[in-house]
Amino acid sequence: QVQLVESGGGLVQAGDSLRLSCAASGRTFSISAMGWFRQAPGKEREVVATINWFGSTTYYSDSVKGRFTISGDNAKNTVYLQMNSLEPEDTAVYLCAARDVRFGQYNYWGHGTQVTVSS
């Protein structure tokens, strides 16, 4: 079992920056990758960025590429999402997720942190 707790969300204006953090606990030794997803009202959940826990290979959605940066601290079992040049379209609940080495999908999820960007 892995527990995830997000923090760092808030209300900002367009063009501002924000950094999200996600701390994992439990059987963290089983984590193979971590990622950030987001879900806006009335929209489907979408992947924002992911990072492998082995090799630090990263992935970004086209909508955030060049603006967001994902990073991780394996020793601290923590993943970060640096968000720059925020836009109103980035407004959503941002969810942290972790993938277990035993499974191929992200099966552990946090409760999310709200990010609101005003124009």
C-alpha positions as a Markdown table, in Angstrom:
| # | Residue | x | y | z |
|---|---|---|---|---|
| 1 | Gln | 0.0 | 0.0 | 0.0 |
| 2 | Val | 1.2 | 3.5 | -0.9 |
| 3 | Gln | -0.3 | 6.7 | 0.5 |
| 4 | Leu | 0.1 | 10.0 | -1.4 |
| 5 | Val | -0.4 | 13.5 | 0.0 |
| 6 | Glu | -0.3 | 16.6 | -2.3 |
| 7 | Ser | 0.4 | 20.2 | -1.3 |
| 8 | Gly | 1.3 | 23.5 | -2.8 |
| 9 | Gly | -1.9 | 24.4 | -4.6 |
| 10 | Gly | -3.5 | 27.8 | -4.5 |
| 11 | Leu | -5.1 | 30.8 | -6.3 |
| 12 | Val | -2.8 | 32.7 | -8.6 |
| 13 | Gln | -3.0 | 35.0 | -11.6 |
| 14 | Ala | -2.2 | 34.2 | -15.2 |
| 15 | Gly | 1.5 | 34.2 | -15.7 |
| 16 | Asp | 2.4 | 33.3 | -12.2 |
| 17 | Ser | 4.3 | 30.2 | -11.0 |
| 18 | Leu | 3.4 | 27.5 | -8.5 |
| 19 | Arg | 5.2 | 24.4 | -7.2 |
| 20 | Leu | 3.3 | 21.3 | -6.1 |
| 21 | Ser | 4.7 | 18.6 | -3.9 |
| 22 | Cys | 3.7 | 15.0 | -3.4 |
| 23 | Ala | 5.0 | 12.9 | -0.5 |
| 24 | Ala | 4.6 | 9.1 | -0.6 |
| 25 | Ser | 4.5 | 6.8 | 2.3 |
| 26 | Gly | 3.9 | 3.1 | 2.9 |
| 27 | Arg | 5.6 | 0.5 | 0.7 |
| 28 | Thr | 7.4 | 3.2 | -1.2 |
| 29 | Phe | 10.0 | 0.6 | -2.2 |
| 30 | Ser | 7.5 | -0.7 | -4.7 |
| 31 | Ile | 7.2 | 2.6 | -6.6 |
| 32 | Ser | 8.4 | 2.4 | -10.2 |
| 33 | Ala | 7.1 | 5.8 | -11.4 |
| 34 | Met | 5.2 | 8.8 | -10.2 |
| 35 | Gly | 3.1 | 11.4 | -12.0 |
| 36 | Trp | 0.8 | 14.4 | -11.9 |
| 37 | Phe | -2.7 | 14.3 | -13.3 |
| 38 | Arg | -5.4 | 17.0 | -13.3 |
| 39 | Gln | -9.1 | 17.1 | -13.6 |
| 40 | Ala | -11.2 | 20.2 | -14.2 |
| 41 | Pro | -14.9 | 20.4 | -13.7 |
| 42 | Gly | -16.8 | 18.6 | -16.4 |
| 43 | Lys | -13.6 | 17.3 | -18.0 |
| 44 | Glu | -11.9 | 14.0 | -18.1 |
| 45 | Arg | -8.8 | 13.4 | -16.0 |
| 46 | Glu | -5.7 | 13.9 | -18.0 |
| 47 | Val | -2.0 | 13.2 | -17.5 |
| 48 | Val | 0.2 | 16.3 | -16.9 |
| 49 | Ala | 3.7 | 14.8 | -16.4 |
| 50 | Thr | 5.3 | 11.6 | -15.2 |
| 51 | Ile | 8.8 | 10.6 | -14.1 |
| 52 | Asn | 10.3 | 7.1 | -13.8 |
| 53 | Trp | 11.9 | 6.3 | -10.5 |
| 54 | Phe | 14.6 | 4.5 | -12.3 |
| 55 | Gly | 16.5 | 6.6 | -14.7 |
| 56 | Ser | 14.4 | 9.8 | -14.2 |
| 57 | Thr | 12.8 | 9.6 | -17.7 |
| 58 | Thr | 10.1 | 12.2 | -17.9 |
| 59 | Tyr | 7.0 | 12.7 | -20.0 |
| 60 | Tyr | 4.9 | 15.9 | -20.5 |
| 61 | Ser | 1.6 | 16.5 | -22.1 |
| 62 | Asp | 1.7 | 18.9 | -25.1 |
| 63 | Ser | -0.3 | 21.5 | -23.2 |
| 64 | Val | 2.3 | 21.9 | -20.5 |
| 65 | Lys | 5.5 | 21.1 | -22.3 |
| 66 | Gly | 7.9 | 24.0 | -21.9 |
| 67 | Arg | 6.0 | 25.5 | -18.9 |
| 68 | Phe | 6.0 | 22.7 | -16.4 |
| 69 | Thr | 8.8 | 20.6 | -14.9 |
| 70 | Ile | 8.5 | 17.4 | -13.0 |
| 71 | Ser | 11.3 | 16.3 | -10.7 |
| 72 | Gly | 11.6 | 13.7 | -8.0 |
| 73 | Asp | 13.7 | 12.9 | -4.9 |
| 74 | Asn | 13.8 | 9.2 | -4.6 |
| 75 | Ala | 15.4 | 9.3 | -1.1 |
| 76 | Lys | 12.6 | 11.4 | 0.2 |
| 77 | Asn | 9.9 | 9.6 | -1.8 |
| 78 | Thr | 8.7 | 13.0 | -3.1 |
| 79 | Val | 7.8 | 14.3 | -6.5 |
| 80 | Tyr | 7.4 | 17.9 | -7.5 |
| 81 | Leu | 5.7 | 19.8 | -10.3 |
| 82 | Gln | 7.1 | 23.3 | -11.0 |
| 83 | Met | 4.4 | 25.2 | -12.9 |
| 84 | Asn | 5.4 | 28.4 | -14.7 |
| 85 | Ser | 3.5 | 30.7 | -17.0 |
| 86 | Leu | 0.2 | 29.5 | -15.6 |
| 87 | Glu | -2.9 | 30.0 | -17.7 |
| 88 | Pro | -6.6 | 29.9 | -16.7 |
| 89 | Glu | -6.9 | 26.7 | -18.7 |
| 90 | Asp | -4.5 | 25.1 | -16.1 |
| 91 | Thr | -7.2 | 25.5 | -13.4 |
| 92 | Ala | -8.0 | 22.0 | -12.0 |
| 93 | Val | -7.5 | 19.6 | -9.2 |
| 94 | Tyr | -4.0 | 18.3 | -9.5 |
| 95 | Leu | -3.6 | 14.7 | -8.4 |
| 96 | Cys | -0.5 | 12.8 | -7.6 |
| 97 | Ala | -0.2 | 9.2 | -8.6 |
| 98 | Ala | 2.3 | 6.3 | -8.2 |
| 99 | Arg | 2.8 | 3.1 | -10.1 |
| 100 | Asp | 3.8 | -0.1 | -8.4 |
| 101 | Val | 6.4 | -2.3 | -9.9 |
| 102 | Arg | 3.9 | -5.1 | -9.8 |
| 103 | Phe | 1.4 | -3.3 | -12.0 |
| 104 | Gly | 1.5 | -1.5 | -15.3 |
| 105 | Gln | -0.9 | 1.3 | -14.4 |
| 106 | Tyr | -1.0 | 4.1 | -11.8 |
| 107 | Asn | -2.9 | 2.4 | -9.1 |
| 108 | Tyr | -2.2 | 4.7 | -6.1 |
| 109 | Trp | -3.7 | 8.2 | -6.0 |
| 110 | Gly | -3.7 | 11.2 | -3.7 |
| 111 | His | -6.8 | 13.3 | -2.9 |
| 112 | Gly | -5.6 | 16.2 | -4.9 |
| 113 | Thr | -4.7 | 19.9 | -4.5 |
| 114 | Gln | -6.7 | 22.7 | -6.1 |
| 115 | Val | -4.9 | 25.1 | -8.5 |
| 116 | Thr | -6.9 | 28.1 | -9.7 |
| 117 | Val | -5.6 | 30.5 | -12.2 |
| 118 | Ser | -7.4 | 33.8 | -12.7 |
| 119 | Ser | -7.2 | 35.9 | -15.9 |
